[in-house]
């Protein structure tokens, strides 16, 4: 993986500056966006019909994946949503073929490639704050392509999107509609976002997740998009380990943000984190304590344990250390965070499995 390149102070400082200092939209910009975003009446009616009972409509079946991920976005939180749809339900079809020419003046020596399958649909989101007045409608047109040689109609594909929201309890009402709006599928998802400014007496962290792959984009996205298998955050494309399952040779590439850490006059933090891998109550890996001057943490942790090997020959005992992979099983990553400027501490525990 290339995670180490993302843990350099230069990159994280730039990412951190974007996260905490991005300019908010003006009232005029908000009004302009609202004017562009419209949920058609038949879609809105379908959403409202099942809203009170949280009863989905299954014209186009899809399900939310209950993976809680959010990250700071100025005074808001960038909430990431995961949902799955079966390929067959997305309506993939072959594109229309051009009419054959009556005369061919030249015969190609290369075989023509099969046309990509295509699917087009509309996706609508309605964010409603249950303990406040915030509401937002978002529309995302979606155009997908699939290679017919490996297309599996029964495969459930993972999709993601994200949106910056203020703290509160929410109901997300989501609809996927066909091009002509004749088929409409709906689902509902409740979630809560904490107040990032509320961590004054104690530390807090965003949900800890493990990264499978992370790439840098040339610029951040300026509006909500739908992605397959990865989500975007600032200038990052992030593919996470959805099940916290690893092969013995993998790294635990851990990613989280620390709330409530104090900064010095230069705007830097003084944070120490001690990582341990536990199996039950026993520590099987202890990593060297790591220092951070930013509250945004991206850290690779090799799954290697140190074993002391003793050998006795002709009455003489020698010792050597050997690095070995973890045995298959269930483990816990212990993350012990200390803010040296405020003296506040926090410990987080995250379970994972080695297959």
C-alpha positions as CSV (number, residue, x, y, z in Angstrom):
1,X,0.0,0.0,0.0
2,X,1.0,3.6,-0.4
3,X,-0.4,4.8,2.9
4,X,3.0,6.0,4.2
5,X,3.1,8.7,1.5
6,X,-0.1,10.1,3.0
7,X,1.3,10.3,6.5
8,X,3.9,12.9,5.7
9,X,3.5,16.2,7.6
10,X,3.3,18.2,4.4
11,X,0.3,16.3,3.0
12,X,-1.6,16.0,6.3
13,X,-1.1,19.6,7.1
14,X,-2.6,20.6,3.7
15,X,-5.5,18.1,4.2
16,X,-6.0,19.3,7.8
17,X,-6.1,23.0,6.6
18,X,-8.8,22.1,4.1
19,X,-10.9,20.3,6.7
20,X,-10.9,22.9,9.3
21,X,-10.8,26.1,7.3
22,X,-12.8,25.5,4.1
23,X,-15.0,28.5,3.4
24,X,-18.7,27.9,4.0
25,X,-21.3,28.7,1.4
26,X,-22.8,32.1,1.5
27,X,-26.6,32.5,1.8
28,X,-26.8,33.4,-1.9
29,X,-24.9,30.2,-2.8
30,X,-27.1,28.1,-0.6
31,X,-30.2,29.6,-2.2
32,X,-28.8,29.0,-5.7
33,X,-28.1,25.4,-4.8
34,X,-31.6,24.9,-3.4
35,X,-33.0,26.3,-6.7
36,X,-31.2,23.7,-8.7
37,X,-32.1,20.7,-6.5
38,X,-35.6,19.4,-7.0
39,X,-37.1,16.0,-6.0
40,X,-40.0,15.4,-8.5
41,X,-43.4,15.1,-7.0
42,X,-43.9,11.4,-7.8
43,X,-40.6,10.6,-6.1
44,X,-41.4,12.8,-3.1
45,X,-44.7,11.1,-2.8
46,X,-43.0,7.7,-2.8
47,X,-40.6,8.8,-0.1
48,X,-43.3,10.3,2.1
49,X,-45.5,7.2,1.8
50,X,-43.1,5.1,3.7
51,X,-41.4,7.7,5.8
52,X,-43.4,7.4,9.1
53,X,-43.2,3.6,9.3
54,X,-39.7,3.5,7.6
55,X,-41.3,1.1,5.1
56,X,-39.2,0.8,1.9
57,X,-40.6,0.6,-1.6
58,X,-38.9,-2.2,-3.6
59,X,-39.4,-1.3,-7.2
60,X,-35.6,-1.0,-7.3
61,X,-34.4,-2.9,-4.2
62,X,-31.4,-1.6,-2.3
63,X,-30.1,-1.6,1.2
64,X,-28.0,0.7,3.4
65,X,-24.8,-0.8,4.9
66,X,-24.6,0.1,8.6
67,X,-21.0,1.3,8.6
68,X,-20.7,4.5,10.6
69,X,-18.1,6.8,9.1
70,X,-17.9,10.6,9.5
71,X,-15.0,13.0,9.4
72,X,-14.6,16.8,10.2
73,X,-15.6,19.3,7.5
74,X,-15.1,22.8,9.1
75,X,-17.9,23.2,11.7
76,X,-19.9,20.3,10.1
77,X,-19.2,16.6,9.7
78,X,-18.8,14.9,6.4
79,X,-21.0,11.9,6.8
80,X,-20.3,8.9,4.5
81,X,-23.1,6.5,3.4
82,X,-22.8,3.0,2.0
83,X,-25.5,1.2,0.1
84,X,-25.7,-2.0,-2.0
85,X,-27.7,-2.7,-5.2
86,X,-27.8,-5.8,-7.3
87,X,-26.5,-5.3,-10.8
88,X,-29.7,-6.7,-12.3
89,X,-31.8,-4.1,-10.5
90,X,-29.8,-1.2,-11.9
91,X,-31.1,-2.1,-15.4
92,X,-27.8,-2.7,-17.3
93,X,-28.4,-3.0,-21.0
94,X,-26.3,-3.0,-24.2
95,X,-26.2,0.4,-25.9
96,X,-27.9,0.8,-29.2
97,X,-25.8,-0.3,-32.1
98,X,-25.1,2.0,-35.1
99,X,-26.7,0.9,-38.4
100,X,-24.6,-1.3,-40.6
101,X,-23.0,0.3,-43.6
102,X,-24.0,-1.2,-46.9
103,X,-20.5,-1.0,-48.3
104,X,-17.2,-1.5,-46.4
105,X,-14.3,0.1,-48.1
106,X,-11.8,-1.2,-45.6
107,X,-11.7,-4.4,-43.5
108,X,-10.1,-4.0,-40.1
109,X,-7.6,-6.6,-39.0
110,X,-8.7,-6.2,-35.4
111,X,-11.8,-7.7,-33.9
112,X,-14.2,-5.2,-32.6
113,X,-14.5,-4.9,-28.8
114,X,-17.9,-5.7,-27.3
115,X,-19.8,-2.6,-26.3
116,X,-20.0,-1.8,-22.6
117,X,-23.2,-2.4,-20.8
118,X,-24.8,0.8,-19.5
119,X,-27.2,1.8,-16.8
120,X,-28.7,5.2,-16.1
121,X,-30.8,6.2,-13.1
122,X,-31.7,9.1,-10.8
123,X,-30.7,9.1,-7.1
124,X,-32.4,11.5,-4.6
125,X,-31.6,12.2,-1.0
126,X,-33.7,14.0,1.6
127,X,-31.8,14.8,4.8
128,X,-34.1,15.8,7.7
129,X,-32.8,16.8,11.1
130,X,-35.1,15.2,13.7
131,X,-34.0,17.4,16.6
132,X,-33.6,20.6,14.6
133,X,-34.7,22.5,11.5
134,X,-32.1,21.5,9.0
135,X,-33.4,19.9,5.8
136,X,-31.7,19.3,2.5
137,X,-32.6,17.7,-0.9
138,X,-29.8,16.4,-3.1
139,X,-30.1,15.0,-6.6
140,X,-27.4,12.9,-8.2
141,X,-27.8,11.5,-11.8
142,X,-25.9,8.3,-12.1
143,X,-24.5,6.7,-15.3
144,X,-22.8,3.3,-14.9
145,X,-20.8,1.1,-17.3
146,X,-19.9,-2.6,-17.0
147,X,-17.8,-4.9,-19.1
148,X,-20.0,-7.6,-20.5
149,X,-17.2,-10.2,-20.2
150,X,-17.3,-10.2,-16.4
151,X,-20.8,-8.8,-15.7
152,X,-22.7,-10.7,-13.0
153,X,-26.3,-9.7,-12.8
154,X,-26.6,-11.3,-9.3
155,X,-23.6,-9.4,-7.8
156,X,-24.4,-6.8,-5.2
157,X,-22.3,-3.7,-5.9
158,X,-21.2,-1.4,-3.1
159,X,-21.8,2.4,-3.7
160,X,-21.0,5.4,-1.5
161,X,-21.8,9.0,-1.2
162,X,-21.2,11.7,1.4
163,X,-22.5,15.1,2.6
164,X,-21.4,17.7,5.1
165,X,-24.1,18.1,7.9
166,X,-24.4,19.9,11.2
167,X,-24.6,17.9,14.4
168,X,-27.9,16.3,15.3
169,X,-30.2,13.3,14.8
170,X,-31.2,12.6,11.2
171,X,-33.5,10.7,9.0
172,X,-32.1,10.1,5.5
173,X,-34.8,9.2,3.0
174,X,-33.3,7.9,-0.3
175,X,-34.8,7.0,-3.6
176,X,-33.4,5.3,-6.7
177,X,-35.5,5.9,-9.8
178,X,-35.4,4.7,-13.4
179,X,-34.8,7.2,-16.2
180,X,-38.6,7.6,-16.8
181,X,-39.4,7.6,-13.1
182,X,-41.7,4.6,-13.6
183,X,-39.7,2.5,-11.1
184,X,-38.9,4.0,-7.7
185,X,-37.1,2.3,-4.9
186,X,-36.9,3.9,-1.4
187,X,-35.1,3.3,1.8
188,X,-34.7,5.1,5.2
189,X,-31.7,5.4,7.5
190,X,-31.5,7.1,10.9
191,X,-28.2,8.3,12.3
192,X,-26.7,10.8,14.8
193,X,-23.7,13.1,14.4
194,X,-22.0,14.6,17.5
195,X,-21.1,18.3,17.9
196,X,-17.4,18.7,17.0
197,X,-17.3,21.8,19.2
198,X,-18.6,20.0,22.2
199,X,-15.4,18.3,23.2
200,X,-14.1,20.8,25.7
201,X,-13.6,18.7,28.8
202,X,-12.6,15.4,27.1
203,X,-11.2,14.0,23.9
204,X,-13.2,12.3,21.3
205,X,-12.5,10.6,18.0
206,X,-14.4,9.9,14.8
207,X,-15.2,6.3,14.1
208,X,-11.9,4.4,13.6
209,X,-11.6,2.6,10.2
210,X,-9.0,0.6,8.4
211,X,-7.9,1.7,4.9
212,X,-7.4,-0.8,2.0
213,X,-6.3,1.8,-0.5
214,X,-6.0,5.5,-0.6
215,X,-5.3,7.8,-3.6
216,X,-5.0,11.5,-4.0
217,X,-7.1,13.5,-6.4
218,X,-6.0,16.6,-8.1
219,X,-8.8,18.6,-6.5
220,X,-11.6,18.0,-4.0
221,X,-15.1,17.3,-5.3
222,X,-17.4,20.3,-5.2
223,X,-20.7,18.4,-5.1
224,X,-22.0,15.1,-4.0
225,X,-21.3,12.1,-6.3
226,X,-21.9,8.4,-6.3
227,X,-18.8,6.1,-6.3
228,X,-18.3,2.4,-6.5
229,X,-16.3,0.8,-3.6
230,X,-14.6,4.0,-2.5
231,X,-15.6,7.3,-0.9
232,X,-14.0,10.8,-1.3
233,X,-12.9,13.1,1.5
234,X,-11.2,16.4,0.6
235,X,-8.6,15.3,-2.0
236,X,-8.7,11.7,-1.0
237,X,-10.2,8.6,-2.6
238,X,-10.5,6.1,0.2
239,X,-11.4,2.4,0.0
240,X,-11.9,1.0,3.4
241,X,-11.9,-2.5,4.9
242,X,-15.7,-2.9,5.4
243,X,-15.5,-6.1,7.5
244,X,-12.2,-5.5,9.5
245,X,-10.9,-8.7,8.1
246,X,-7.2,-9.1,7.2
247,X,-4.8,-11.6,5.7
248,X,-1.8,-12.4,8.0
249,X,0.6,-10.3,5.7
250,X,-1.6,-7.2,5.7
251,X,-1.2,-3.9,7.6
252,X,-3.7,-2.3,9.8
253,X,-3.8,1.1,8.1
254,X,-5.8,3.0,10.7
255,X,-7.5,6.4,10.0
256,X,-9.3,8.8,12.5
257,X,-9.6,12.3,13.7
258,X,-9.2,13.5,17.3
259,X,-11.6,16.0,18.7
260,X,-10.8,18.3,21.7
261,X,-7.0,18.3,21.3
262,X,-5.4,21.6,22.3
263,X,-3.2,23.5,19.8
264,X,-0.2,25.7,20.5
265,X,0.3,29.2,19.3
266,X,1.5,27.9,15.9
267,X,-1.7,25.8,15.5
268,X,0.1,22.5,16.1
269,X,-0.9,19.7,18.4
270,X,1.3,17.6,20.7
271,X,-0.4,14.2,20.7
272,X,1.0,10.8,21.7
273,X,-0.7,7.5,20.7
274,X,0.2,4.1,22.0
275,X,-1.0,1.2,19.9
276,X,-1.3,-2.4,21.0
277,X,-2.9,-5.6,19.5
278,X,-4.6,-7.7,22.1
279,X,-5.9,-11.2,22.0
280,X,-8.2,-11.4,25.0
281,X,-6.3,-9.7,27.8
282,X,-2.8,-10.5,26.4
283,X,-0.8,-8.0,24.4
284,X,0.6,-9.8,21.3
285,X,2.0,-6.7,19.6
286,X,3.2,-3.5,21.1
287,X,4.1,-0.7,18.7
288,X,6.5,2.1,19.5
289,X,4.6,5.2,20.8
290,X,3.9,7.6,18.0
291,X,3.8,11.4,18.2
292,X,1.5,13.6,16.0
293,X,1.4,17.4,15.6
294,X,-2.0,17.2,13.9
295,X,-5.3,15.7,15.1
296,X,-5.8,13.9,11.8
297,X,-4.2,10.4,12.0
298,X,-3.3,8.0,9.2
299,X,-1.1,5.3,10.5
300,X,0.1,1.9,9.1
301,X,0.6,-0.8,11.7
302,X,2.3,-4.1,10.5
303,X,0.7,-7.3,11.8
304,X,4.0,-8.7,12.9
305,X,4.6,-10.1,16.4
306,X,8.1,-10.5,17.8
307,X,8.9,-14.0,19.1
308,X,11.9,-14.8,21.3
309,X,13.5,-18.0,20.2
310,X,15.8,-19.8,22.7
311,X,18.2,-22.5,21.5
312,X,20.3,-24.7,23.7
313,X,23.3,-26.5,22.3
314,X,26.0,-28.2,24.3
315,X,24.8,-26.6,27.5
316,X,24.9,-23.1,26.0
317,X,21.6,-21.2,25.5
318,X,21.4,-18.5,22.8
319,X,18.4,-16.2,22.1
320,X,17.2,-14.5,19.0
321,X,14.2,-12.5,18.0
322,X,12.0,-13.5,15.0
323,X,9.1,-11.6,13.3
324,X,6.1,-13.7,12.6
325,X,2.6,-13.2,11.3
326,X,-0.4,-13.3,13.6
327,X,-2.2,-16.6,13.8
328,X,-5.8,-16.6,12.5
329,X,-8.3,-15.4,15.1
330,X,-10.1,-12.4,16.6
331,X,-8.0,-9.5,17.9
332,X,-8.5,-6.0,19.4
333,X,-6.5,-2.9,18.4
334,X,-6.1,-0.7,21.5
335,X,-5.5,3.0,20.8
336,X,-4.4,5.0,23.8
337,X,-4.4,8.7,23.0
338,X,-2.8,11.4,25.2
339,X,-2.9,15.2,24.5
340,X,0.2,16.5,26.1
341,X,-0.9,20.2,26.0
342,X,-4.2,19.6,27.9
343,X,-3.4,16.4,29.8
344,X,-6.5,14.7,28.5
345,X,-6.6,11.0,27.6
346,X,-8.8,8.7,25.6
347,X,-8.7,5.0,24.9
348,X,-10.5,3.3,21.9
349,X,-10.8,-0.4,21.2
350,X,-11.5,-1.8,17.7
351,X,-12.0,-5.4,16.9
352,X,-10.6,-7.1,13.8
353,X,-10.1,-10.6,12.4
354,X,-7.1,-12.3,10.8
355,X,-8.2,-15.0,8.4
